[in-house]
Amino acid sequence: MQIKLSRDKMLAEKLAVDNEFILNYMPFAPEIYVKVYLMGLWAASFDGGGDDAAKFIAEKLSVDQPVVEEAFRYWEAQGVVTLLRTSSPPEVQFLQVGKNPPSYQKFSKTKYKDFNSQLHAMLPGRNILPAEYNEYYSLMEDTHMEPGAMLAIIAYCIRQKGDGITYPYILAVARNMAAQGLLTFDRVSEQLSEFDAYEKDLRPILTALGSRRKPDHEDKRLFIKWTKGMEYTPVTIVKVAKTVKKGGMEKLDALMTRYYENHLMTFEEIESFNKNRDQLYALAKNINRIIGVYYEQLDFIIETYISNWIAMGFNDETLTRIATYCFRRGVRTLEGMNDVVDKFYKQGVVTSEALDEFINRSIENDNHIKKVFAVAGIDRNVTARDRDSFKVWKTAWNMSDELIEKAAEKAKGSPSPVSYMNTLLSSWFKAGVKTPEQADNYRFPDHSEPAKITKTYTSGQLNALFDNLDYEDL
C-alpha cells in the first residue's frame, strides 16, 4: 500500500525553513544557490522532484543542470546538505542547519592582490562583499582559470549589463567559458571578440521580436547554437523571429529547436510545415483513432512519427490505409505502426499505387493459403504465423504449390494440420522430394502414430548444436 498526499493537499502545505538558514546562510550565498536550496528542500519534503530532482529543479528555475549540481556542492561545503556519491546520480540529503555556519575558504591575499585592484577599478562605485570575492576565487581555483581571463569576462559582462551587473550572472558566463575549456586570457578574449561580432547579427533578431534591448551573453549563446550547431542562416532566424508573437528569445529558441528536429532548414520549408499544421493534427488524430490509441497532446506525435513519415514520401491517404492495415493485423501502437511504415518504405511501397499492388498481392497470398487450408480441413482466418510458414515452404525450401497441396491432403484429419504439414514438408525437403509422385512414394509415419525418439542428447550437446546453428540455417 502506497500512502501520499494528494496534489491539492501538497500545494496547500507550507515549507518549513530554518531561521538559522535565513539569518546565517542565505545572506552570503548567490541568489541562484538559495533558489536551488529552497526548491530542493520542497522536493525532498513533498516528494516533488521525481526520479531526477536535479533535472526537475533546473527546469523549474530555467537554469542548466550543472548549475544545480554546483549549487548543491556549495551547500555541501556549507554543511547543510550531504551528497551520497555512491548512487548515480548522487543523492542529496538535507541536514539540520547548524548554528555556526562554516567560514569562507581562505585564499592567499598576495595571490589575488592584482585581481582585486583591477576589479575595484572596473567597479569603483561598488561595495564588493567577501562572499562575491570568495565566489570568484573559488571558481578560478576549481577550474584553473587565469585571473586575467576572469577579469576579461567581468569586463565583458559590465559592457553587456552595466555597473549593476550581479555576480551570479558573471559566474554563469565564467562557468560556461570554463566548460568549453576557455581558461586563459587569450582564449577567453578570442571568444568574447567573436561574441561582440555577433551583436550586429542579433540586433535584427531582437527587433523582429519587438525588443529594443541590447543583445546579452545568453542571446549570443543561442545565436551560436542556431547558426553553428543547427546551421541556420541569420536571414532564416530573423524570418522565424517575426512569427513569434510573445515569449521572446526563449520562444524563438523553442521554435528553432522544433524546426531543426523536424529537419526543416529553410524558411520556405518552415512556412509550408506551419501551413500544413492543421492537416497534420487531423491526420494524427485519424491515425490514433484507427489503431485505437488516444493522446491529448499531439505535438510530440507529429514530430516523432507523422513528420518523419511525410518526409519519407507517404501522404495522408497511404498513412491512413497503412493504419487500417496495422489495425487488422493486431498492430495497435504508434511505435508498432512505425515499424510497419519502415518495412513498406524499405520495399519501396510509398505511393497509393504501390500500396494497392502490395495489398492485392497480400490478398492473393491469403486466398491461396485459405485454399490450401481448405484441402487440409482448416476453416479459420490466416494468421501472421501461417504466412511465415508458407514463406519458408515456398522460399527457403523451394516447395511447389503441388507439393504443398499434397502435404495438406495428408495432413487432413490431423489434430494439428499446419504443424503436421511443417513436419512433412521438412522431411520432403531433406529427402529431396520434388514431385507429388515422389511424395506419394515417400514413407512417412502416419500422423496418428506417435513420434519415436531415436536418440537422446545431453544438455552440453544441445548447447553446442544451437551455438553452431547459423541464422541462415533457419
VEXDREN-2710 file (C-alpha; in Angstrom, 1 decimal):
% VEXDREN-2710
k/r/px/py/pz
1/MET/0.0/0.0/0.0
2/GLN/1.4/3.4/-1.0
3/ILE/0.4/6.5/1.0
4/LYS/1.0/10.0/-0.2
5/LEU/-0.6/13.5/-0.2
6/SER/-3.0/14.5/-3.0
7/ARG/-1.7/17.3/-5.2
8/ASP/-4.2/19.8/-3.8
9/LYS/-3.2/18.8/-0.3
10/MET/0.5/19.1/-1.2
11/LEU/0.1/22.5/-2.7
12/ALA/-1.7/23.7/0.4
13/GLU/1.1/22.6/2.7
14/LYS/3.8/25.1/4.0
15/LEU/7.5/24.6/3.6
16/ALA/9.4/25.0/6.9
17/VAL/12.8/26.8/6.5
18/ASP/15.2/27.1/9.5
19/ASN/15.7/30.6/10.8
20/GLU/19.4/29.8/11.1
21/PHE/19.5/29.3/7.3
22/ILE/17.7/32.6/6.7
23/LEU/19.9/34.6/9.1
24/ASN/23.3/33.0/8.7
25/TYR/23.5/31.3/5.3
26/MET/21.1/32.9/2.9
27/PRO/22.7/36.5/3.0
28/PHE/26.1/35.2/1.9
29/ALA/25.1/32.8/-0.8
30/PRO/24.5/33.5/-4.5
31/GLU/20.8/34.1/-5.3
32/ILE/20.5/31.1/-7.6
33/TYR/22.1/28.8/-5.0
34/VAL/19.4/29.9/-2.5
35/LYS/16.7/29.2/-5.0
36/VAL/18.2/25.7/-5.7
37/TYR/18.3/25.0/-1.9
38/LEU/14.6/26.0/-1.4
39/MET/13.4/24.2/-4.4
40/GLY/15.4/21.1/-3.4
41/LEU/14.0/21.3/0.1
42/TRP/10.5/21.5/-1.2
43/ALA/11.1/18.5/-3.5
44/ALA/12.6/16.5/-0.6
45/SER/9.8/17.4/1.8
46/PHE/6.9/16.6/-0.6
47/ASP/8.4/14.1/-3.0
48/GLY/8.0/16.6/-5.8
49/GLY/11.2/16.0/-7.8
50/GLY/10.6/12.6/-9.3
51/ASP/13.5/10.3/-10.1
52/ASP/15.8/13.1/-11.3
53/ALA/15.4/16.0/-8.9
54/ALA/18.3/18.0/-10.4
55/LYS/16.6/18.0/-13.8
56/PHE/13.3/19.0/-12.2
57/ILE/14.9/21.9/-10.3
58/ALA/16.8/23.0/-13.4
59/GLU/13.6/23.1/-15.5
60/LYS/11.7/24.9/-12.8
61/LEU/14.3/27.6/-12.3
62/SER/15.2/27.8/-16.0
63/VAL/18.9/27.1/-15.4
64/ASP/21.3/24.5/-16.8
65/GLN/21.5/21.3/-14.7
66/PRO/25.3/21.7/-14.0
67/VAL/24.3/25.0/-12.1
68/VAL/22.0/22.9/-9.9
69/GLU/24.7/20.4/-9.2
70/GLU/27.2/23.1/-8.4
71/ALA/24.8/24.7/-6.0
72/PHE/24.4/21.5/-4.1
73/ARG/28.2/21.2/-3.9
74/TYR/28.3/24.7/-2.5
75/TRP/25.7/23.8/0.2
76/GLU/27.6/20.6/1.0
77/ALA/30.6/22.7/1.7
78/GLN/28.4/24.9/3.9
79/GLY/27.4/21.7/5.8
80/VAL/23.6/21.9/5.2
81/VAL/23.3/19.0/2.7
82/THR/25.3/15.9/2.1
83/LEU/25.9/14.3/-1.3
84/LEU/25.8/10.5/-1.4
85/ARG/28.0/9.8/-4.4
86/THR/27.6/6.0/-4.2
87/SER/24.4/6.3/-6.1
88/SER/24.1/7.6/-9.7
89/PRO/23.1/10.4/-9.9
90/PRO/24.3/11.4/-6.4
91/GLU/21.6/11.5/-3.8
92/VAL/21.1/14.8/-1.9
93/GLN/20.2/14.7/1.8
94/PHE/19.2/17.8/3.6
95/LEU/20.8/18.1/7.1
96/GLN/19.8/20.0/10.2
97/VAL/21.1/23.6/9.8
98/GLY/23.9/24.3/12.3
99/LYS/24.2/27.4/14.4
100/ASN/27.7/28.1/13.3
101/PRO/28.0/28.2/9.5
102/PRO/31.4/27.3/8.2
103/SER/33.7/30.2/7.4
104/TYR/34.7/31.0/3.9
105/GLN/37.7/29.3/2.4
106/LYS/40.8/31.4/2.9
107/PHE/42.8/32.4/-0.1
108/SER/46.2/34.0/-0.4
109/LYS/45.9/37.8/-0.2
110/THR/49.0/38.3/-2.3
111/LYS/47.9/35.8/-5.0
112/TYR/44.8/37.8/-5.8
113/LYS/46.1/41.3/-5.0
114/ASP/46.3/42.5/-8.6
115/PHE/43.0/40.8/-9.4
116/ASN/41.3/42.8/-6.5
117/SER/42.8/46.1/-7.6
118/GLN/41.7/45.7/-11.2
119/LEU/38.2/44.6/-10.1
120/HIS/37.9/47.7/-8.0
121/ALA/39.0/49.8/-10.9
122/MET/36.3/48.2/-13.1
123/LEU/33.5/48.8/-10.5
124/PRO/34.7/51.8/-8.5
125/GLY/31.2/52.6/-7.1
126/ARG/30.5/49.0/-5.9
127/ASN/30.9/47.7/-2.4
128/ILE/32.2/44.2/-3.2
129/LEU/31.4/41.9/-0.3
130/PRO/33.6/38.9/0.8
131/ALA/31.0/36.5/-0.5
132/GLU/31.5/37.8/-4.0
133/TYR/35.3/37.8/-3.8
134/ASN/35.1/34.2/-2.5
135/GLU/33.0/33.1/-5.4
136/TYR/35.5/34.5/-8.0
137/TYR/38.4/32.9/-6.1
138/SER/36.6/29.5/-5.8
139/LEU/35.8/29.4/-9.5
140/MET/39.3/30.2/-10.5
141/GLU/40.7/27.7/-8.2
142/ASP/38.3/24.9/-9.1
143/THR/38.6/25.4/-12.9
144/HIS/42.2/26.7/-13.0
145/MET/41.1/29.8/-14.8
146/GLU/43.6/32.6/-15.1
147/PRO/42.8/35.8/-13.2
148/GLY/43.2/37.7/-16.4
149/ALA/40.6/35.5/-18.1
150/MET/38.2/36.1/-15.2
151/LEU/38.7/39.9/-15.4
152/ALA/38.1/39.8/-19.2
153/ILE/34.8/38.0/-18.5
154/ILE/33.8/40.6/-15.9
155/ALA/34.6/43.5/-18.2
156/TYR/32.5/41.8/-20.9
157/CYS/29.6/41.4/-18.5
158/ILE/29.8/45.0/-17.5
159/ARG/29.7/46.1/-21.1
160/GLN/26.6/44.0/-21.5
161/LYS/24.7/44.9/-18.3
162/GLY/26.3/48.0/-16.9
163/ASP/27.8/48.6/-13.4
164/GLY/24.7/47.0/-11.8
165/ILE/25.7/43.5/-13.1
166/THR/25.1/40.8/-10.5
167/TYR/28.0/38.4/-9.7
168/PRO/25.8/35.3/-10.2
169/TYR/25.5/36.4/-13.9
170/ILE/29.2/36.9/-14.2
171/LEU/29.8/33.5/-12.6
172/ALA/27.3/31.9/-15.0
173/VAL/29.2/33.3/-18.0
174/ALA/32.5/32.2/-16.5
175/ARG/31.3/28.7/-15.9
176/ASN/30.1/28.5/-19.4
177/MET/33.5/29.5/-20.7
178/ALA/35.3/27.1/-18.3
179/ALA/33.0/24.2/-19.5
180/GLN/34.3/24.9/-23.1
181/GLY/37.9/24.8/-21.9
182/LEU/38.4/28.6/-22.3
183/LEU/40.6/29.2/-19.3
184/THR/43.4/31.6/-20.5
185/PHE/43.2/35.3/-21.2
186/ASP/43.9/34.8/-24.9
187/ARG/41.3/32.1/-25.5
188/VAL/38.6/34.0/-23.5
189/SER/39.4/37.2/-25.3
190/GLU/39.1/35.4/-28.7
191/GLN/35.7/34.0/-27.7
192/LEU/34.5/37.4/-26.4
193/SER/35.6/39.1/-29.6
194/GLU/33.5/36.6/-31.5
195/PHE/30.5/37.3/-29.3
196/ASP/30.9/41.0/-30.0
197/ALA/30.9/40.3/-33.7
198/TYR/27.6/38.6/-33.4
199/GLU/26.0/41.7/-31.9
200/LYS/25.4/43.1/-35.4
201/ASP/23.5/39.9/-36.4
202/LEU/21.5/39.8/-33.2
203/ARG/20.0/43.3/-33.4
204/PRO/17.7/42.4/-36.4
205/ILE/16.5/39.3/-34.5
206/LEU/15.7/41.3/-31.3
207/THR/14.0/44.0/-33.5
208/ALA/11.9/41.3/-35.1
209/LEU/10.9/40.1/-31.7
210/GLY/9.8/43.6/-30.8
211/SER/12.6/44.1/-28.3
212/ARG/14.8/47.3/-28.1
213/ARG/17.3/45.9/-25.6
214/LYS/20.9/45.3/-26.2
215/PRO/22.0/41.7/-27.0
216/ASP/23.3/39.9/-23.9
217/HIS/25.5/36.9/-23.4
218/GLU/22.6/34.4/-23.5
219/ASP/21.4/35.9/-26.8
220/LYS/24.8/35.3/-28.3
221/ARG/25.0/31.8/-26.9
222/LEU/21.7/31.0/-28.6
223/PHE/22.8/32.6/-31.8
224/ILE/25.8/30.3/-31.9
225/LYS/23.6/27.3/-31.2
226/TRP/21.3/28.2/-34.1
227/THR/24.0/29.1/-36.7
228/LYS/26.9/26.8/-35.8
229/GLY/25.1/24.0/-34.1
230/MET/22.0/23.8/-36.3
231/GLU/23.4/25.6/-39.3
232/TYR/20.5/28.1/-39.8
233/THR/21.2/31.3/-41.7
234/PRO/20.7/34.7/-39.9
235/VAL/18.1/35.5/-42.5
236/THR/16.0/32.4/-41.7
237/ILE/16.3/33.2/-38.0
238/VAL/15.0/36.7/-38.5
239/LYS/12.1/35.5/-40.6
240/VAL/11.1/32.9/-37.9
241/ALA/11.5/35.7/-35.2
242/LYS/8.9/37.8/-37.0
243/THR/6.4/34.9/-36.5
244/VAL/6.9/35.0/-32.7
245/LYS/4.0/36.9/-31.0
246/LYS/5.3/36.6/-27.4
247/GLY/7.9/34.8/-25.4
248/GLY/11.0/36.5/-26.8
249/MET/14.2/34.6/-27.3
250/GLU/13.1/31.7/-25.2
251/LYS/10.1/31.1/-27.5
252/LEU/12.3/31.6/-30.6
253/ASP/14.7/29.0/-29.3
254/ALA/11.9/26.5/-28.8
255/LEU/10.7/27.1/-32.3
256/MET/14.2/26.8/-33.9
257/THR/14.8/23.6/-31.9
258/ARG/11.4/22.1/-33.1
259/TYR/12.1/23.0/-36.7
260/TYR/15.6/21.5/-36.5
261/GLU/14.2/18.3/-35.0
262/ASN/11.7/18.1/-37.9
263/HIS/14.6/18.6/-40.5
264/LEU/13.2/22.0/-41.7
265/MET/16.2/24.0/-42.7
266/THR/14.8/26.8/-44.9
267/PHE/12.1/29.3/-44.1
268/GLU/10.1/28.0/-47.1
269/GLU/10.0/24.5/-45.5
270/ILE/9.1/26.0/-42.2
271/GLU/6.3/28.1/-43.7
272/SER/4.9/25.0/-45.5
273/PHE/5.2/23.0/-42.3
274/ASN/3.2/25.6/-40.4
275/LYS/0.5/25.9/-43.1
276/ASN/0.1/22.1/-43.0
277/ARG/0.0/22.0/-39.2
278/ASP/-3.8/21.7/-39.0
279/GLN/-3.7/19.0/-41.6
280/LEU/-1.0/17.1/-39.6
281/TYR/-3.1/17.4/-36.5
282/ALA/-6.2/16.0/-38.3
283/LEU/-4.0/13.2/-39.7
284/ALA/-2.5/12.3/-36.3
285/LYS/-6.0/12.2/-34.7
286/ASN/-7.3/10.0/-37.5
287/ILE/-4.4/7.5/-37.3
288/ASN/-4.7/7.4/-33.5
289/ARG/-8.4/6.7/-33.9
290/ILE/-7.9/3.9/-36.4
291/ILE/-5.3/2.0/-34.4
292/GLY/-7.1/2.6/-31.1
293/VAL/-4.9/5.0/-29.1
294/TYR/-5.5/8.4/-27.7
295/TYR/-3.1/11.3/-26.9
296/GLU/-4.3/14.7/-25.8
297/GLN/-1.1/16.4/-26.8
298/LEU/-0.3/15.7/-30.5
299/ASP/2.8/17.8/-31.0
300/PHE/5.1/15.0/-29.9
301/ILE/3.3/12.5/-32.0
302/ILE/3.6/14.8/-35.1
303/GLU/7.3/15.5/-34.5
304/THR/8.2/11.9/-33.7
305/TYR/6.2/10.0/-36.2
306/ILE/3.9/11.9/-38.6
307/SER/6.5/14.4/-39.9
308/ASN/9.1/11.6/-40.5
309/TRP/6.5/9.5/-42.4
310/ILE/5.6/12.5/-44.6
311/ALA/9.3/13.2/-45.2
312/MET/9.6/9.6/-46.4
313/GLY/7.1/10.4/-49.2
314/PHE/3.9/8.9/-47.6
315/ASN/0.8/11.1/-47.8
316/ASP/-2.5/11.2/-45.8
317/GLU/-4.2/8.5/-47.9
318/THR/-1.4/6.0/-47.7
319/LEU/-0.8/6.5/-44.0
320/THR/-4.5/6.1/-43.3
321/ARG/-4.6/2.9/-45.2
322/ILE/-1.4/1.6/-43.5
323/ALA/-3.1/2.4/-40.1
324/THR/-6.1/0.3/-41.2
325/TYR/-3.7/-2.4/-42.3
326/CYS/-2.0/-2.3/-38.9
327/PHE/-5.3/-2.5/-37.0
328/ARG/-6.4/-5.6/-39.0
329/ARG/-3.2/-7.3/-38.2
330/GLY/-3.2/-6.5/-34.5
331/VAL/-0.7/-3.7/-34.5
332/ARG/-2.2/-1.2/-32.0
333/THR/0.6/1.2/-31.1
334/LEU/2.3/4.1/-33.0
335/GLU/5.7/2.5/-32.5
336/GLY/4.4/-0.7/-34.0
337/MET/2.9/1.2/-36.9
338/ASN/6.3/3.0/-37.3
339/ASP/7.9/-0.4/-37.8
340/VAL/5.4/-1.3/-40.5
341/VAL/5.9/2.0/-42.2
342/ASP/9.7/1.4/-42.2
343/LYS/9.1/-2.0/-43.8
344/PHE/6.9/-0.5/-46.5
345/TYR/9.5/2.2/-47.1
346/LYS/12.3/-0.3/-47.5
347/GLN/10.3/-2.2/-50.0
348/GLY/9.5/0.9/-52.0
349/VAL/5.9/0.8/-51.1
350/VAL/5.2/4.6/-50.6
351/THR/2.6/5.7/-53.2
352/SER/-1.1/4.7/-53.3
353/GLU/-0.4/2.6/-56.4
354/ALA/2.4/0.7/-54.8
355/LEU/0.3/0.1/-51.7
356/ASP/-2.6/-1.2/-53.8
357/GLU/-0.2/-3.6/-55.5
358/PHE/1.1/-4.8/-52.2
359/ILE/-2.3/-5.2/-50.7
360/ASN/-3.6/-7.1/-53.8
361/ARG/-0.5/-9.4/-53.5
362/SER/-1.3/-9.9/-49.8
363/ILE/-4.9/-10.7/-50.5
364/GLU/-4.0/-13.1/-53.3
365/ASN/-1.4/-14.8/-51.0
366/ASP/-4.0/-15.1/-48.2
367/ASN/-6.6/-16.5/-50.6
368/HIS/-4.0/-19.1/-51.8
369/ILE/-3.3/-20.1/-48.2
370/LYS/-7.0/-20.4/-47.4
371/LYS/-7.4/-22.7/-50.5
372/VAL/-4.6/-24.9/-49.2
373/PHE/-6.1/-24.9/-45.7
374/ALA/-9.4/-26.0/-47.1
375/VAL/-7.7/-29.1/-48.5
376/ALA/-6.3/-29.8/-45.0
377/GLY/-9.7/-29.3/-43.4
378/ILE/-8.8/-26.0/-41.8
379/ASP/-11.5/-23.3/-41.6
380/ARG/-10.2/-20.1/-40.0
381/ASN/-8.6/-16.8/-40.8
382/VAL/-5.0/-16.7/-42.0
383/THR/-2.5/-15.6/-39.3
384/ALA/0.9/-14.0/-39.5
385/ARG/2.4/-17.3/-38.4
386/ASP/0.6/-19.1/-41.3
387/ARG/2.1/-16.5/-43.7
388/ASP/5.6/-17.1/-42.2
389/SER/5.2/-20.9/-42.6
390/PHE/4.2/-20.5/-46.3
391/LYS/7.1/-18.1/-46.9
392/VAL/9.6/-20.8/-45.5
393/TRP/8.0/-23.6/-47.6
394/LYS/8.0/-21.6/-50.8
395/THR/11.2/-19.5/-50.5
396/ALA/13.6/-21.4/-48.2
397/TRP/12.5/-25.0/-49.1
398/ASN/11.5/-24.3/-52.7
399/MET/8.3/-26.3/-52.3
400/SER/5.9/-26.2/-55.3
401/ASP/2.2/-25.4/-54.9
402/GLU/1.5/-29.1/-55.8
403/LEU/3.7/-30.4/-53.1
404/ILE/2.2/-28.0/-50.5
405/GLU/-1.3/-29.1/-51.5
406/LYS/-0.2/-32.8/-51.3
407/ALA/1.0/-32.1/-47.8
408/ALA/-2.3/-30.5/-47.0
409/GLU/-4.1/-33.7/-48.2
410/LYS/-2.0/-35.9/-46.0
411/ALA/-2.5/-33.5/-43.0
412/LYS/-6.3/-33.7/-43.2
413/GLY/-7.7/-35.2/-40.1
414/SER/-4.5/-34.4/-38.0
415/PRO/-5.1/-32.7/-34.6
416/SER/-2.6/-30.0/-35.7
417/PRO/-2.7/-29.9/-39.5
418/VAL/-0.3/-27.0/-40.0
419/SER/2.2/-28.5/-37.6
420/TYR/2.0/-31.8/-39.4
421/MET/2.4/-30.0/-42.8
422/ASN/5.6/-28.4/-41.4
423/THR/7.0/-31.8/-40.3
424/LEU/6.1/-33.5/-43.6
425/LEU/7.4/-30.7/-45.9
426/SER/10.6/-30.5/-43.8
427/SER/11.1/-34.3/-44.4
428/TRP/10.5/-34.0/-48.1
429/PHE/12.9/-31.0/-48.3
430/LYS/15.7/-33.0/-46.6
431/ALA/14.9/-36.1/-48.7
432/GLY/15.0/-34.1/-51.9
433/VAL/11.4/-34.8/-52.8
434/LYS/10.4/-32.6/-55.8
435/THR/7.1/-34.1/-57.3
436/PRO/3.8/-35.2/-55.9
437/GLU/4.6/-38.7/-57.2
438/GLN/7.8/-38.8/-55.1
439/ALA/5.8/-37.6/-52.2
440/ASP/3.3/-40.4/-52.5
441/ASN/6.2/-42.9/-52.6
442/TYR/7.9/-41.4/-49.6
443/ARG/7.5/-43.4/-46.4
444/PHE/6.5/-41.2/-43.6
445/PRO/4.8/-42.3/-40.3
446/ASP/1.0/-41.7/-40.3
447/HIS/0.0/-38.6/-38.3
448/SER/-1.9/-40.9/-36.0
449/GLU/1.3/-42.6/-34.9
450/PRO/3.3/-41.2/-32.1
451/ALA/6.6/-39.8/-32.9
452/LYS/9.5/-42.1/-32.0
453/ILE/12.5/-40.8/-30.0
454/THR/15.5/-42.1/-31.9
455/LYS/18.2/-40.6/-29.8
456/THR/18.7/-38.6/-26.6
457/TYR/21.2/-35.7/-26.2
458/THR/23.0/-34.2/-23.3
459/SER/22.5/-30.5/-22.4
460/GLY/26.0/-29.9/-23.5
461/GLN/25.4/-31.4/-26.9
462/LEU/22.2/-29.4/-27.3
463/ASN/24.0/-26.2/-26.4
464/ALA/26.7/-26.9/-28.9
465/LEU/24.1/-27.6/-31.6
466/PHE/22.4/-24.2/-31.1
467/ASP/25.7/-22.4/-30.7
468/ASN/26.7/-23.6/-34.2
469/LEU/23.3/-23.1/-35.8
470/ASP/23.5/-20.0/-38.0
471/TYR/20.5/-17.8/-38.6
472/GLU/20.8/-18.7/-42.3
473/ASP/20.3/-22.4/-41.4
474/LEU/16.9/-21.5/-40.1
END
